[in-house]
Amino acid sequence: MIFRADDSTEALKRKASIFILTVMALAGLLATILHAFEPQPHLLSRVIPPSSAIFSVVCCTC
């Protein structure tokens, strides 16, 4: 799909998706930091938040 600057609906969709992915990346980063300070976190608590943050950043830059 080719992005045209004059199509306001597509621009709004792009801005909304970038906003959502940015919030997801920040939430994943915050969850990663909080779980790092837990004495004995579950394995999934150490895997899922960083992977979701990385996924969001990769998708946001594409």
Biopython code that builds the backbone (N, CA, C, O; Angstrom):
import numpy as np
from Bio.PDB.StructureBuilder import StructureBuilder

atoms = [
    (1, "MET", "N", (0.833, -1.171, 0.000)),
    (1, "MET", "CA", (0.000, 0.000, 0.000)),
    (1, "MET", "C", (0.883, 1.241, 0.000)),
    (1, "MET", "O", (1.838, 1.333, 0.772)),
    (2, "ILE", "N", (0.568, 2.172, -0.850)),
    (2, "ILE", "CA", (1.324, 3.410, -0.940)),
    (2, "ILE", "C", (0.625, 4.464, -0.094)),
    (2, "ILE", "O", (-0.581, 4.676, -0.217)),
    (3, "PHE", "N", (1.394, 5.121, 0.763)),
    (3, "PHE", "CA", (0.833, 6.141, 1.644)),
    (3, "PHE", "C", (0.840, 7.483, 0.926)),
    (3, "PHE", "O", (1.880, 7.947, 0.458)),
    (4, "ARG", "N", (-0.336, 8.098, 0.845)),
    (4, "ARG", "CA", (-0.446, 9.424, 0.245)),
    (4, "ARG", "C", (-0.695, 10.442, 1.347)),
    (4, "ARG", "O", (-1.530, 10.225, 2.225)),
    (5, "ALA", "N", (0.025, 11.543, 1.298)),
    (5, "ALA", "CA", (-0.073, 12.565, 2.336)),
    (5, "ALA", "C", (-1.415, 13.287, 2.313)),
    (5, "ALA", "O", (-1.835, 13.828, 3.337)),
    (6, "ASP", "N", (-2.095, 13.308, 1.173)),
    (6, "ASP", "CA", (-3.354, 14.037, 1.093)),
    (6, "ASP", "C", (-4.554, 13.233, 1.586)),
    (6, "ASP", "O", (-5.650, 13.783, 1.699)),
    (7, "ASP", "N", (-4.380, 11.979, 1.874)),
    (7, "ASP", "CA", (-5.476, 11.149, 2.366)),
    (7, "ASP", "C", (-5.536, 11.258, 3.882)),
    (7, "ASP", "O", (-4.722, 10.657, 4.583)),
    (8, "SER", "N", (-6.493, 12.020, 4.388)),
    (8, "SER", "CA", (-6.547, 12.307, 5.822)),
    (8, "SER", "C", (-6.915, 11.084, 6.660)),
    (8, "SER", "O", (-6.475, 10.972, 7.804)),
    (9, "THR", "N", (-7.707, 10.174, 6.116)),
    (9, "THR", "CA", (-8.078, 8.968, 6.867)),
    (9, "THR", "C", (-6.859, 8.076, 7.088)),
    (9, "THR", "O", (-6.652, 7.556, 8.184)),
    (10, "GLU", "N", (-6.072, 7.906, 6.061)),
    (10, "GLU", "CA", (-4.863, 7.084, 6.188)),
    (10, "GLU", "C", (-3.857, 7.735, 7.130)),
    (10, "GLU", "O", (-3.181, 7.036, 7.885)),
    (11, "ALA", "N", (-3.750, 9.036, 7.098)),
    (11, "ALA", "CA", (-2.844, 9.745, 8.004)),
    (11, "ALA", "C", (-3.287, 9.577, 9.449)),
    (11, "ALA", "O", (-2.458, 9.389, 10.339)),
    (12, "LEU", "N", (-4.598, 9.645, 9.684)),
    (12, "LEU", "CA", (-5.125, 9.456, 11.034)),
    (12, "LEU", "C", (-4.879, 8.033, 11.522)),
    (12, "LEU", "O", (-4.506, 7.830, 12.678)),
    (13, "LYS", "N", (-5.083, 7.053, 10.655)),
    (13, "LYS", "CA", (-4.833, 5.653, 11.028)),
    (13, "LYS", "C", (-3.361, 5.435, 11.367)),
    (13, "LYS", "O", (-3.028, 4.737, 12.324)),
    (14, "ARG", "N", (-2.489, 6.042, 10.569)),
    (14, "ARG", "CA", (-1.048, 5.896, 10.814)),
    (14, "ARG", "C", (-0.647, 6.538, 12.137)),
    (14, "ARG", "O", (0.119, 5.950, 12.901)),
    (15, "LYS", "N", (-1.152, 7.731, 12.414)),
    (15, "LYS", "CA", (-0.834, 8.410, 13.674)),
    (15, "LYS", "C", (-1.379, 7.639, 14.873)),
    (15, "LYS", "O", (-0.712, 7.534, 15.903)),
    (16, "ALA", "N", (-2.587, 7.103, 14.739)),
    (16, "ALA", "CA", (-3.184, 6.336, 15.832)),
    (16, "ALA", "C", (-2.401, 5.057, 16.101)),
    (16, "ALA", "O", (-2.176, 4.698, 17.257)),
    (17, "SER", "N", (-1.986, 4.369, 15.042)),
    (17, "SER", "CA", (-1.229, 3.125, 15.237)),
    (17, "SER", "C", (0.146, 3.410, 15.835)),
    (17, "SER", "O", (0.621, 2.650, 16.679)),
    (18, "ILE", "N", (0.792, 4.499, 15.405)),
    (18, "ILE", "CA", (2.087, 4.854, 15.991)),
    (18, "ILE", "C", (1.916, 5.214, 17.463)),
    (18, "ILE", "O", (2.758, 4.853, 18.285)),
    (19, "PHE", "N", (0.840, 5.920, 17.810)),
    (19, "PHE", "CA", (0.576, 6.258, 19.206)),
    (19, "PHE", "C", (0.368, 5.009, 20.053)),
    (19, "PHE", "O", (0.934, 4.891, 21.139)),
    (20, "ILE", "N", (-0.438, 4.081, 19.560)),
    (20, "ILE", "CA", (-0.715, 2.851, 20.305)),
    (20, "ILE", "C", (0.559, 2.022, 20.478)),
    (20, "ILE", "O", (0.810, 1.492, 21.561)),
    (21, "LEU", "N", (1.357, 1.907, 19.427)),
    (21, "LEU", "CA", (2.605, 1.148, 19.528)),
    (21, "LEU", "C", (3.601, 1.820, 20.472)),
    (21, "LEU", "O", (4.356, 1.135, 21.163)),
    (22, "THR", "N", (3.609, 3.144, 20.506)),
    (22, "THR", "CA", (4.478, 3.859, 21.436)),
    (22, "THR", "C", (4.059, 3.613, 22.877)),
    (22, "THR", "O", (4.906, 3.385, 23.741)),
    (23, "VAL", "N", (2.764, 3.659, 23.140)),
    (23, "VAL", "CA", (2.266, 3.377, 24.492)),
    (23, "VAL", "C", (2.578, 1.933, 24.885)),
    (23, "VAL", "O", (2.938, 1.666, 26.031)),
    (24, "MET", "N", (2.442, 1.000, 23.934)),
    (24, "MET", "CA", (2.786, -0.406, 24.212)),
    (24, "MET", "C", (4.261, -0.568, 24.546)),
    (24, "MET", "O", (4.619, -1.321, 25.452)),
    (25, "ALA", "N", (5.113, 0.136, 23.817)),
    (25, "ALA", "CA", (6.552, 0.048, 24.071)),
    (25, "ALA", "C", (6.893, 0.604, 25.444)),
    (25, "ALA", "O", (7.696, 0.013, 26.167)),
    (26, "LEU", "N", (6.295, 1.730, 25.815)),
    (26, "LEU", "CA", (6.552, 2.316, 27.136)),
    (26, "LEU", "C", (6.025, 1.417, 28.251)),
    (26, "LEU", "O", (6.670, 1.274, 29.289)),
    (27, "ALA", "N", (4.865, 0.815, 28.044)),
    (27, "ALA", "CA", (4.310, -0.093, 29.051)),
    (27, "ALA", "C", (5.183, -1.333, 29.203)),
    (27, "ALA", "O", (5.402, -1.805, 30.319)),
    (28, "GLY", "N", (5.679, -1.860, 28.098)),
    (28, "GLY", "CA", (6.573, -3.015, 28.164)),
    (28, "GLY", "C", (7.874, -2.687, 28.872)),
    (28, "GLY", "O", (8.399, -3.496, 29.637)),
    (29, "LEU", "N", (8.391, -1.492, 28.613)),
    (29, "LEU", "CA", (9.615, -1.056, 29.277)),
    (29, "LEU", "C", (9.390, -0.893, 30.776)),
    (29, "LEU", "O", (10.220, -1.316, 31.580)),
    (30, "LEU", "N", (8.274, -0.284, 31.151)),
    (30, "LEU", "CA", (7.966, -0.103, 32.568)),
    (30, "LEU", "C", (7.765, -1.446, 33.269)),
    (30, "LEU", "O", (8.255, -1.641, 34.382)),
    (31, "ALA", "N", (7.056, -2.362, 32.634)),
    (31, "ALA", "CA", (6.844, -3.690, 33.217)),
    (31, "ALA", "C", (8.160, -4.441, 33.358)),
    (31, "ALA", "O", (8.362, -5.157, 34.339)),
    (32, "THR", "N", (9.053, -4.288, 32.394)),
    (32, "THR", "CA", (10.366, -4.928, 32.472)),
    (32, "THR", "C", (11.151, -4.403, 33.663)),
    (32, "THR", "O", (11.768, -5.176, 34.396)),
    (33, "ILE", "N", (11.130, -3.099, 33.854)),
    (33, "ILE", "CA", (11.851, -2.493, 34.978)),
    (33, "ILE", "C", (11.256, -2.939, 36.310)),
    (33, "ILE", "O", (11.990, -3.278, 37.238)),
    (34, "LEU", "N", (9.933, -2.940, 36.402)),
    (34, "LEU", "CA", (9.295, -3.344, 37.663)),
    (34, "LEU", "C", (9.557, -4.811, 37.988)),
    (34, "LEU", "O", (9.785, -5.154, 39.148)),
    (35, "HIS", "N", (9.529, -5.672, 36.987)),
    (35, "HIS", "CA", (9.781, -7.089, 37.238)),
    (35, "HIS", "C", (11.255, -7.363, 37.529)),
    (35, "HIS", "O", (11.584, -8.382, 38.135)),
    (36, "ALA", "N", (12.131, -6.478, 37.110)),
    (36, "ALA", "CA", (13.557, -6.660, 37.409)),
    (36, "ALA", "C", (13.839, -6.485, 38.900)),
    (36, "ALA", "O", (14.801, -7.047, 39.422)),
    (37, "PHE", "N", (13.004, -5.710, 39.579)),
    (37, "PHE", "CA", (13.209, -5.470, 41.012)),
    (37, "PHE", "C", (12.477, -6.469, 41.903)),
    (37, "PHE", "O", (12.624, -6.423, 43.125)),
    (38, "GLU", "N", (11.696, -7.365, 41.318)),
    (38, "GLU", "CA", (11.014, -8.388, 42.115)),
    (38, "GLU", "C", (12.023, -9.433, 42.584)),
    (38, "GLU", "O", (12.965, -9.757, 41.860)),
    (39, "PRO", "N", (11.829, -9.964, 43.799)),
    (39, "PRO", "CA", (12.780, -10.967, 44.295)),
    (39, "PRO", "C", (12.786, -12.258, 43.465)),
    (39, "PRO", "O", (13.853, -12.752, 43.101)),
    (40, "GLN", "N", (11.611, -12.803, 43.168)),
    (40, "GLN", "CA", (11.531, -14.051, 42.393)),
    (40, "GLN", "C", (10.375, -13.950, 41.390)),
    (40, "GLN", "O", (9.301, -14.501, 41.630)),
    (41, "PRO", "N", (10.585, -13.261, 40.287)),
    (41, "PRO", "CA", (9.498, -13.143, 39.301)),
    (41, "PRO", "C", (9.341, -14.430, 38.493)),
    (41, "PRO", "O", (10.275, -15.222, 38.365)),
    (42, "HIS", "N", (8.161, -14.615, 37.964)),
    (42, "HIS", "CA", (7.931, -15.753, 37.078)),
    (42, "HIS", "C", (8.744, -15.584, 35.804)),
    (42, "HIS", "O", (9.098, -14.466, 35.429)),
    (43, "LEU", "N", (9.035, -16.684, 35.147)),
    (43, "LEU", "CA", (9.813, -16.632, 33.908)),
    (43, "LEU", "C", (9.105, -15.810, 32.834)),
    (43, "LEU", "O", (9.739, -15.037, 32.117)),
    (44, "LEU", "N", (7.789, -15.980, 32.728)),
    (44, "LEU", "CA", (7.043, -15.229, 31.722)),
    (44, "LEU", "C", (7.055, -13.733, 32.000)),
    (44, "LEU", "O", (6.956, -12.931, 31.071)),
    (45, "SER", "N", (7.174, -13.349, 33.266)),
    (45, "SER", "CA", (7.246, -11.929, 33.607)),
    (45, "SER", "C", (8.556, -11.310, 33.148)),
    (45, "SER", "O", (8.648, -10.091, 33.000)),
    (46, "ARG", "N", (9.554, -12.127, 32.925)),
    (46, "ARG", "CA", (10.833, -11.622, 32.428)),
    (46, "ARG", "C", (10.957, -11.724, 30.912)),
    (46, "ARG", "O", (11.866, -11.136, 30.328)),
    (47, "VAL", "N", (10.053, -12.466, 30.266)),
    (47, "VAL", "CA", (10.152, -12.681, 28.828)),
    (47, "VAL", "C", (9.147, -11.819, 28.046)),
    (47, "VAL", "O", (9.515, -11.168, 27.069)),
    (48, "ILE", "N", (7.908, -11.820, 28.471)),
    (48, "ILE", "CA", (6.856, -11.179, 27.683)),
    (48, "ILE", "C", (6.978, -9.648, 27.636)),
    (48, "ILE", "O", (6.889, -9.093, 26.541)),
    (49, "PRO", "N", (7.174, -8.932, 28.749)),
    (49, "PRO", "CA", (7.259, -7.467, 28.623)),
    (49, "PRO", "C", (8.395, -6.962, 27.742)),
    (49, "PRO", "O", (8.161, -6.067, 26.929)),
    (50, "PRO", "N", (9.624, -7.493, 27.860)),
    (50, "PRO", "CA", (10.651, -6.988, 26.948)),
    (50, "PRO", "C", (10.389, -7.344, 25.485)),
    (50, "PRO", "O", (10.681, -6.558, 24.583)),
    (51, "SER", "N", (9.837, -8.531, 25.261)),
    (51, "SER", "CA", (9.567, -8.914, 23.876)),
    (51, "SER", "C", (8.452, -8.063, 23.277)),
    (51, "SER", "O", (8.508, -7.725, 22.094)),
    (52, "SER", "N", (7.438, -7.708, 24.070)),
    (52, "SER", "CA", (6.387, -6.835, 23.546)),
    (52, "SER", "C", (6.911, -5.426, 23.295)),
    (52, "SER", "O", (6.493, -4.772, 22.340)),
    (53, "ALA", "N", (7.820, -4.952, 24.140)),
    (53, "ALA", "CA", (8.417, -3.628, 23.915)),
    (53, "ALA", "C", (9.254, -3.620, 22.646)),
    (53, "ALA", "O", (9.186, -2.673, 21.862)),
    (54, "ILE", "N", (10.037, -4.660, 22.439)),
    (54, "ILE", "CA", (10.860, -4.742, 21.233)),
    (54, "ILE", "C", (9.977, -4.852, 19.991)),
    (54, "ILE", "O", (10.244, -4.203, 18.980)),
    (55, "PHE", "N", (8.938, -5.663, 20.064)),
    (55, "PHE", "CA", (8.006, -5.809, 18.948)),
    (55, "PHE", "C", (7.348, -4.472, 18.604)),
    (55, "PHE", "O", (7.203, -4.133, 17.429)),
    (56, "SER", "N", (6.952, -3.720, 19.623)),
    (56, "SER", "CA", (6.297, -2.426, 19.389)),
    (56, "SER", "C", (7.250, -1.432, 18.740)),
    (56, "SER", "O", (6.864, -0.698, 17.830)),
    (57, "VAL", "N", (8.486, -1.410, 19.205)),
    (57, "VAL", "CA", (9.463, -0.484, 18.626)),
    (57, "VAL", "C", (9.762, -0.849, 17.171)),
    (57, "VAL", "O", (9.874, 0.029, 16.316)),
    (58, "VAL", "N", (9.891, -2.140, 16.896)),
    (58, "VAL", "CA", (10.171, -2.573, 15.524)),
    (58, "VAL", "C", (8.997, -2.237, 14.609)),
    (58, "VAL", "O", (9.196, -1.767, 13.489)),
    (59, "CYS", "N", (7.787, -2.473, 15.077)),
    (59, "CYS", "CA", (6.608, -2.171, 14.250)),
    (59, "CYS", "C", (6.412, -0.671, 14.082)),
    (59, "CYS", "O", (5.931, -0.220, 13.042)),
    (60, "CYS", "N", (6.776, 0.090, 15.078)),
    (60, "CYS", "CA", (6.589, 1.539, 15.030)),
    (60, "CYS", "C", (7.561, 2.185, 14.050)),
    (60, "CYS", "O", (7.240, 3.210, 13.449)),
    (61, "THR", "N", (8.740, 1.602, 13.883)),
    (61, "THR", "CA", (9.720, 2.190, 12.988)),
    (61, "THR", "C", (9.531, 1.771, 11.524)),
    (61, "THR", "O", (10.141, 2.351, 10.627)),
    (62, "CYS", "N", (8.699, 0.780, 11.293)),
    (62, "CYS", "CA", (8.490, 0.330, 9.907)),
    (62, "CYS", "C", (7.517, 1.199, 9.163)),
    (62, "CYS", "O", (7.238, 0.950, 7.990)),
]
sb = StructureBuilder()
sb.init_structure("model")
sb.init_model(0)
sb.init_chain("A")
sb.init_seg("    ")
for serial, (resi, resn, name, xyz) in enumerate(atoms, 1):
    if name == "N":
        sb.init_residue(resn, " ", resi, " ")
    sb.init_atom(name, np.array(xyz, "f"), 0.0, 1.0, " ", f" {name:<3s}", serial, name[0])
structure = sb.get_structure()
